[in-house]
């Protein structure tokens, strides 16, 4: 097939859409697997979340706006905590983090995984105890490591030999013994986008198992005897639905753990299998409940430990997307509707790639629905795009919307809780949207909308 001059996202099949996408019987129906648990249409057909119609939320807070269903977020925290039982559940803060979220995590009993000094600052500012925080990252600076040690961070996941040297020097200087894990790259290809698969050999994260770097890192830490090596860490990627890749990763990591036992007569007490549990963005996604994931991972670890003659280590996991992703959606207002020569209908909204870069970055798929009303019109295949000066400014590549969609309509895109506000930018000098938490008929701003004054305040030229 000849490449499309405007890029791959434009080369799909126009009016037909992807092969799996079918014209719905009811274009107004909300598919529950895509939406927060309190989302529904009220008697007037208006999308409602947390007991508040989105028409009211748009009037009060403007659009675009990220709407977090706090009850749903808390329920997903509890699902993981209860399902994994005596395992440690670290919320992956990179998915979405703010002080209000940290406070909820603290109240619900979850631990927190951060991967930068900025995320650590948010966690500490919101009152998360240092011992309930893990610090990740592939290039942690001396300043970040020092701050983590000073804060009493519960564990630091080491990613390079330079980090081992930096942390060892800091620990010696302060006379402390910080708990650490070694991130191991196990050579497992997760069935996900190349940029979010993190356990194959050719990538920036971790110590290679196949190349021997992981063994060398462990040897160095144990020989120095300054850091408290608690165990091994493996993260194979994101948006993963099956556990077969986890099974292979665990087998290889526990094999290394058995080698360390045989060489040093030391059994490391912990094992972290990361996160990456998938969610439903479209009807093609079939995520597994937290309880099923927990049962499968426990079984996998138990079988391999029995095989290697190891005591079962304390397991930890790092869900982020699986907790916050489905709990949030983005509400936009339609600005223009354009039918392009019978090829497709473009529905432009007042946000775009500055609040959701994932479609352009990962070729991610999303869904959308008319939110402020129901429509009797027949469905048409549309593409939801943003207002940025970029041909790749696409939010939803293909979706059936009512044929009477028009300027002023409210449009909602579910599943935007993870990696949308976190990856948001000021492209075209567009201020980033707010995040509003809704619960039991009340709404509160937890991240305020940026303003042009905010942008100009940074421009000191």
C-alpha positions as CSV (number, residue, x, y, z in Angstrom):
1,X,0.0,0.0,0.0
2,X,1.3,3.5,-0.9
3,X,2.2,5.6,2.1
4,X,-0.1,8.5,2.8
5,X,1.7,11.9,2.3
6,X,0.3,13.3,5.5
7,X,1.4,10.3,7.6
8,X,0.4,6.9,8.8
9,X,-2.6,8.1,10.9
10,X,-4.2,9.5,7.8
11,X,-3.8,6.3,5.7
12,X,-6.6,4.3,7.2
13,X,-9.7,3.4,5.3
14,X,-11.9,6.5,5.6
15,X,-15.6,5.8,5.9
16,X,-15.0,2.1,6.8
17,X,-12.8,2.6,9.8
18,X,-10.9,-0.3,11.4
19,X,-12.1,-3.8,10.7
20,X,-13.3,-4.3,14.3
21,X,-15.3,-1.1,14.6
22,X,-19.0,-1.6,13.9
23,X,-21.8,0.9,13.6
24,X,-23.7,0.7,17.0
25,X,-27.3,-0.1,17.4
26,X,-27.6,2.8,19.8
27,X,-25.0,5.6,19.3
28,X,-25.9,7.0,22.7
29,X,-25.2,3.9,24.7
30,X,-22.5,4.0,27.4
31,X,-20.4,0.8,27.5
32,X,-19.7,0.2,31.2
33,X,-16.3,-1.3,30.7
34,X,-15.1,2.1,29.3
35,X,-16.4,4.4,31.9
36,X,-16.0,5.2,35.6
37,X,-18.4,3.3,37.9
38,X,-20.7,6.2,38.7
39,X,-21.0,7.4,35.1
40,X,-24.5,7.1,33.5
41,X,-27.0,9.1,31.5
42,X,-29.6,10.9,33.6
43,X,-33.3,11.1,32.7
44,X,-32.5,13.9,30.2
45,X,-29.8,11.9,28.5
46,X,-27.0,13.9,29.9
47,X,-23.8,12.1,31.0
48,X,-23.5,12.3,34.8
49,X,-20.6,11.4,37.0
50,X,-20.4,11.5,40.8
51,X,-24.0,12.6,40.8
52,X,-23.3,15.8,38.7
53,X,-24.4,16.3,35.0
54,X,-21.4,17.2,32.8
55,X,-23.4,20.2,31.6
56,X,-23.1,21.6,35.1
57,X,-19.5,20.7,35.3
58,X,-18.7,22.3,32.0
59,X,-20.5,25.5,33.1
60,X,-18.7,25.6,36.4
61,X,-15.2,24.6,35.3
62,X,-15.0,25.1,31.6
63,X,-13.7,22.8,28.9
64,X,-11.5,20.9,28.3
65,X,-11.5,19.4,31.8
66,X,-10.3,16.1,33.2
67,X,-13.1,14.6,35.5
68,X,-12.0,12.2,38.2
69,X,-14.6,9.9,39.7
70,X,-13.2,9.8,43.2
71,X,-15.4,6.9,44.3
72,X,-14.2,4.8,41.3
73,X,-10.6,5.7,42.0
74,X,-10.9,4.6,45.6
75,X,-12.7,1.4,44.7
76,X,-9.9,0.4,42.3
77,X,-7.3,1.1,45.0
78,X,-9.3,-1.2,47.3
79,X,-9.7,-3.9,44.6
80,X,-5.9,-4.2,44.2
81,X,-5.2,-4.0,47.9
82,X,-7.7,-6.6,48.8
83,X,-6.9,-8.9,45.8
84,X,-3.2,-9.0,46.4
85,X,-3.6,-9.5,50.1
86,X,-0.2,-9.7,51.8
87,X,1.6,-8.3,48.7
88,X,2.7,-4.7,48.5
89,X,0.7,-2.5,46.1
90,X,2.6,0.5,44.9
91,X,0.6,3.0,42.9
92,X,2.7,4.1,39.8
93,X,2.6,7.8,40.2
94,X,3.8,8.5,36.7
95,X,0.3,7.6,35.4
96,X,-1.2,10.7,37.2
97,X,0.0,12.3,40.4
98,X,-1.1,15.3,42.4
99,X,-1.3,16.1,46.1
100,X,-5.0,15.1,46.3
101,X,-4.3,11.7,44.8
102,X,-1.4,11.1,47.2
103,X,-3.7,11.8,50.1
104,X,-6.3,9.3,48.8
105,X,-3.5,6.7,48.3
106,X,-2.4,7.3,51.9
107,X,-6.0,6.9,53.2
108,X,-6.6,3.8,51.2
109,X,-3.4,2.1,52.4
110,X,-1.4,2.0,49.1
111,X,2.3,2.6,48.7
112,X,3.6,5.0,46.1
113,X,6.1,4.6,43.3
114,X,7.7,7.8,42.0
115,X,10.3,8.1,39.3
116,X,11.7,11.7,39.6
117,X,12.6,14.3,42.1
118,X,9.4,16.2,41.1
119,X,7.2,13.3,41.8
120,X,9.0,12.7,45.1
121,X,8.4,16.4,46.0
122,X,4.6,16.0,45.4
123,X,4.5,12.8,47.5
124,X,6.3,14.4,50.4
125,X,4.3,17.7,50.2
126,X,1.1,15.7,50.5
127,X,2.3,13.9,53.6
128,X,3.1,10.4,52.3
129,X,5.6,8.9,54.7
130,X,9.0,8.3,53.2
131,X,9.0,4.6,54.1
132,X,5.9,4.1,51.9
133,X,7.6,5.5,48.8
134,X,9.7,3.7,46.2
135,X,12.0,5.7,43.9
136,X,12.4,4.5,40.3
137,X,14.1,6.1,37.2
138,X,16.8,5.2,34.8
139,X,19.0,8.3,35.5
140,X,18.6,9.3,39.1
141,X,20.8,12.2,39.9
142,X,23.0,12.6,43.0
143,X,20.6,15.3,44.2
144,X,17.5,13.0,43.7
145,X,19.2,10.1,45.5
146,X,20.3,12.3,48.3
147,X,16.8,13.7,48.8
148,X,15.4,10.1,48.8
149,X,17.9,9.0,51.5
150,X,17.2,12.1,53.5
151,X,13.4,11.5,53.3
152,X,13.8,7.9,54.4
153,X,12.4,6.5,51.2
154,X,11.4,2.8,51.7
155,X,13.3,1.5,48.7
156,X,15.3,2.7,45.7
157,X,15.2,0.7,42.5
158,X,18.7,0.9,41.0
159,X,19.0,1.0,37.2
160,X,22.7,1.5,36.4
161,X,26.2,1.0,37.8
162,X,26.5,4.8,38.1
163,X,23.5,4.8,40.4
164,X,25.0,2.1,42.5
165,X,28.2,4.1,42.9
166,X,26.3,7.4,43.7
167,X,24.0,5.8,46.3
168,X,26.9,3.9,47.9
169,X,28.8,7.1,48.3
170,X,25.8,8.9,49.8
171,X,25.1,6.0,52.2
172,X,28.7,5.9,53.4
173,X,28.8,9.6,54.0
174,X,25.6,9.5,56.0
175,X,26.2,6.2,57.8
176,X,22.9,4.7,56.6
177,X,21.9,1.5,54.8
178,X,19.2,2.3,52.3
179,X,17.0,-0.6,51.0
180,X,17.5,-1.2,47.3
181,X,16.3,-3.4,44.5
182,X,18.0,-4.2,41.2
183,X,15.9,-3.7,38.0
184,X,16.5,-6.6,35.7
185,X,15.9,-6.6,32.0
186,X,14.7,-10.1,31.3
187,X,14.5,-10.1,27.5
188,X,10.7,-10.6,27.4
189,X,8.7,-9.0,24.6
190,X,5.4,-7.8,25.9
191,X,2.6,-7.6,23.4
192,X,2.4,-3.8,23.4
193,X,3.7,-0.7,21.6
194,X,7.5,-0.7,21.2
195,X,7.8,2.5,23.3
196,X,6.0,1.0,26.3
197,X,7.6,-2.4,26.2
198,X,10.4,-2.2,28.8
199,X,11.9,-5.7,29.3
200,X,13.4,-6.5,25.9
201,X,17.2,-6.1,25.7
202,X,17.5,-3.1,23.4
203,X,16.2,-0.4,25.7
204,X,17.3,2.0,28.3
205,X,15.9,0.5,31.5
206,X,17.6,-1.9,33.9
207,X,20.5,-4.4,34.0
208,X,20.5,-7.0,31.3
209,X,20.1,-10.5,32.5
210,X,21.2,-12.1,29.2
211,X,24.3,-9.9,29.0
212,X,25.4,-10.5,32.6
213,X,25.0,-6.9,33.8
214,X,22.4,-7.9,36.4
215,X,24.7,-10.5,38.0
216,X,27.6,-8.0,38.0
217,X,25.4,-5.4,39.7
218,X,24.3,-7.8,42.4
219,X,27.9,-8.9,42.9
220,X,29.0,-5.3,43.4
221,X,26.3,-4.4,45.9
222,X,26.9,-7.5,48.0
223,X,30.7,-7.1,47.9
224,X,30.5,-3.4,49.0
225,X,28.0,-4.4,51.8
226,X,26.8,-0.8,52.1
227,X,23.3,-1.0,50.5
228,X,20.6,-3.3,51.8
229,X,19.7,-5.5,48.7
230,X,16.1,-6.5,49.2
231,X,15.4,-8.2,45.9
232,X,14.9,-8.0,42.2
233,X,12.6,-5.9,40.1
234,X,11.1,-6.6,36.7
235,X,8.8,-4.5,34.6
236,X,7.9,-5.8,31.2
237,X,5.8,-3.0,29.8
238,X,2.3,-1.4,29.8
239,X,-1.2,-2.1,28.6
240,X,-0.7,-5.9,29.0
241,X,-3.8,-8.2,29.2
242,X,-2.3,-11.7,29.6
243,X,0.0,-13.1,32.2
244,X,2.2,-15.3,30.0
245,X,4.8,-12.6,29.7
246,X,4.8,-12.2,33.5
247,X,5.3,-15.9,33.8
248,X,8.4,-15.9,31.7
249,X,9.8,-12.8,33.4
250,X,9.2,-14.3,36.8
251,X,10.8,-17.6,35.8
252,X,14.0,-15.8,34.6
253,X,14.2,-13.4,37.6
254,X,13.7,-16.1,40.1
255,X,16.3,-18.2,38.3
256,X,18.8,-15.4,39.0
257,X,17.6,-15.2,42.6
258,X,18.4,-18.9,42.9
259,X,21.9,-18.3,41.5
260,X,22.5,-15.6,44.1
261,X,21.4,-18.0,46.8
262,X,23.8,-20.7,45.6
263,X,26.7,-18.3,45.3
264,X,26.3,-16.1,48.4
265,X,24.0,-18.2,50.6
266,X,21.6,-15.3,50.6
267,X,17.9,-15.4,49.8
268,X,16.6,-12.0,48.9
269,X,13.2,-11.5,50.6
270,X,11.3,-9.4,48.0
271,X,10.3,-9.6,44.4
272,X,8.6,-6.8,42.3
273,X,6.9,-7.8,39.1
274,X,6.0,-4.2,38.2
275,X,2.7,-3.2,36.7
276,X,1.5,-2.5,33.2
277,X,-1.9,-4.1,33.7
278,X,-4.2,-3.1,30.8
279,X,-7.5,-1.3,30.7
280,X,-10.3,-1.0,28.2
281,X,-10.0,2.0,25.8
282,X,-12.3,0.4,23.2
283,X,-14.4,-2.7,22.9
284,X,-11.3,-4.6,21.7
285,X,-9.7,-4.4,25.1
286,X,-10.4,-7.1,27.7
287,X,-8.7,-6.3,31.0
288,X,-8.5,-8.9,33.7
289,X,-9.9,-8.1,37.2
290,X,-7.4,-7.4,39.9
291,X,-8.4,-10.6,41.7
292,X,-7.6,-12.7,38.6
293,X,-4.2,-11.0,38.2
294,X,-3.3,-11.5,41.8
295,X,-4.2,-15.2,41.7
296,X,-2.2,-15.7,38.5
297,X,0.9,-13.9,39.7
298,X,0.9,-15.7,43.1
299,X,0.6,-19.0,41.3
300,X,3.4,-18.2,38.9
301,X,5.7,-17.1,41.7
302,X,4.9,-20.2,43.9
303,X,5.5,-22.7,41.0
304,X,8.9,-21.2,40.2
305,X,10.0,-20.9,43.8
306,X,9.1,-24.5,44.4
307,X,11.0,-25.4,41.3
308,X,14.1,-23.6,42.4
309,X,13.8,-24.5,46.1
310,X,13.3,-20.9,47.1
311,X,11.2,-19.5,49.9
312,X,8.4,-17.4,48.3
313,X,9.5,-13.8,48.5
314,X,7.2,-10.9,49.5
315,X,5.6,-9.9,46.2
316,X,5.0,-6.3,45.1
317,X,3.2,-4.9,42.1
318,X,2.9,-1.4,40.6
319,X,-0.5,-0.6,39.1
320,X,-1.0,2.9,37.8
321,X,-3.0,2.9,34.6
322,X,-5.3,0.1,36.0
323,X,-6.3,2.3,38.9
324,X,-6.5,5.9,37.5
325,X,-7.1,5.2,33.8
326,X,-10.7,4.2,33.9
327,X,-11.5,6.5,36.8
328,X,-11.1,9.7,34.7
329,X,-12.4,11.0,31.4
330,X,-11.9,14.2,29.5
331,X,-14.8,16.6,28.6
332,X,-14.5,18.7,25.5
333,X,-16.6,21.2,23.6
334,X,-17.0,20.8,19.9
335,X,-15.9,23.8,17.9
336,X,-16.2,22.8,14.2
337,X,-17.5,19.9,12.2
338,X,-16.1,19.3,8.8
339,X,-17.0,16.7,6.2
340,X,-14.1,16.2,3.9
341,X,-15.2,15.3,0.4
342,X,-17.0,12.1,1.5
343,X,-13.8,10.8,3.0
344,X,-14.5,11.3,6.7
345,X,-16.1,13.8,9.1
346,X,-13.7,15.7,11.3
347,X,-15.0,16.8,14.7
348,X,-12.7,19.4,16.2
349,X,-12.7,20.0,20.0
350,X,-11.2,22.7,22.2
351,X,-8.3,20.5,23.4
352,X,-6.1,18.1,21.5
353,X,-2.6,16.6,21.6
354,X,-1.6,19.0,24.4
355,X,-3.9,17.2,26.8
356,X,-3.7,13.7,25.1
357,X,-0.5,13.0,23.2
358,X,-1.0,9.2,23.4
359,X,-2.8,8.8,20.1
360,X,0.1,10.5,18.2
361,X,2.8,9.0,20.4
362,X,1.7,5.4,20.7
363,X,-1.0,5.1,18.0
364,X,-3.4,4.6,21.0
365,X,-7.1,4.0,20.4
366,X,-9.8,5.8,22.3
367,X,-13.6,6.1,22.3
368,X,-15.9,9.1,22.5
369,X,-19.5,9.9,23.1
370,X,-21.9,12.8,22.8
371,X,-22.1,13.9,26.5
372,X,-24.5,16.8,26.8
373,X,-27.6,15.2,25.2
374,X,-28.8,12.1,23.5
375,X,-29.4,12.2,19.7
376,X,-32.0,10.5,17.5
377,X,-29.7,10.9,14.5
378,X,-28.0,8.0,12.7
379,X,-24.4,7.2,13.5
380,X,-21.6,8.5,11.3
381,X,-17.9,7.5,11.3
382,X,-16.0,10.5,12.6
383,X,-12.5,11.4,13.7
384,X,-12.1,13.6,16.8
385,X,-9.3,16.0,16.4
386,X,-7.8,18.9,18.4
387,X,-7.2,22.6,17.8
388,X,-3.4,22.4,17.4
389,X,-1.5,23.4,14.3
390,X,-0.4,19.8,13.6
391,X,-1.9,17.2,11.2
392,X,-1.3,14.5,13.7
393,X,-3.4,16.3,16.4
394,X,-5.8,13.4,16.7
395,X,-7.6,12.3,19.9
396,X,-9.9,9.5,18.6
397,X,-8.9,8.1,15.2
398,X,-12.3,6.5,14.5
399,X,-15.6,6.6,16.4
400,X,-19.3,6.5,15.5
401,X,-21.0,9.8,16.6
402,X,-24.5,11.0,15.9
403,X,-24.8,12.6,12.4
404,X,-26.2,15.8,14.0
405,X,-23.1,16.5,16.1
406,X,-22.6,20.2,16.0
407,X,-20.5,23.1,17.4
408,X,-21.3,23.7,21.1
409,X,-21.9,20.0,21.8
410,X,-20.1,18.4,24.7
411,X,-18.0,15.4,23.8
412,X,-16.5,13.0,26.4
413,X,-13.5,10.7,25.9
414,X,-13.2,7.9,28.6
415,X,-10.0,6.3,29.9
416,X,-7.9,9.4,30.0
417,X,-6.8,9.1,33.6
418,X,-3.4,7.7,32.8
419,X,-0.6,9.5,30.9
420,X,-2.8,12.2,29.6
421,X,-2.6,15.0,32.1
422,X,0.9,13.6,33.1
423,X,2.1,14.0,29.5
424,X,0.3,17.2,28.8
425,X,2.1,20.1,27.2
426,X,1.7,23.8,26.3
427,X,2.0,23.2,22.6
428,X,0.8,26.3,20.7
429,X,0.9,28.0,24.1
430,X,-2.3,26.3,25.2
431,X,-2.8,26.3,29.0
432,X,-3.2,22.8,30.4
433,X,-6.7,21.8,31.6
434,X,-7.7,21.4,35.2
435,X,-8.5,18.1,37.0
436,X,-11.8,18.1,38.9
437,X,-12.7,15.4,41.4
438,X,-16.4,14.5,41.7
439,X,-18.0,12.5,44.4
440,X,-21.5,12.2,45.9
441,X,-22.8,15.4,44.2
442,X,-19.8,17.5,45.0
443,X,-17.0,18.7,42.8
444,X,-13.6,20.2,43.7
445,X,-10.6,21.3,41.7
446,X,-7.5,19.3,42.6
447,X,-5.3,20.7,39.8
448,X,-6.3,24.1,38.6
449,X,-6.4,25.2,35.0
450,X,-3.4,27.0,33.8
451,X,-3.8,30.5,32.5
452,X,-2.0,32.6,29.9
453,X,-0.6,34.6,32.8
454,X,1.0,31.4,34.1
455,X,2.7,30.9,30.7
456,X,3.8,34.5,30.5
457,X,5.2,34.4,34.1
458,X,7.7,31.7,32.9
459,X,8.8,33.8,29.9
460,X,11.3,36.2,31.5
461,X,12.9,37.3,28.3
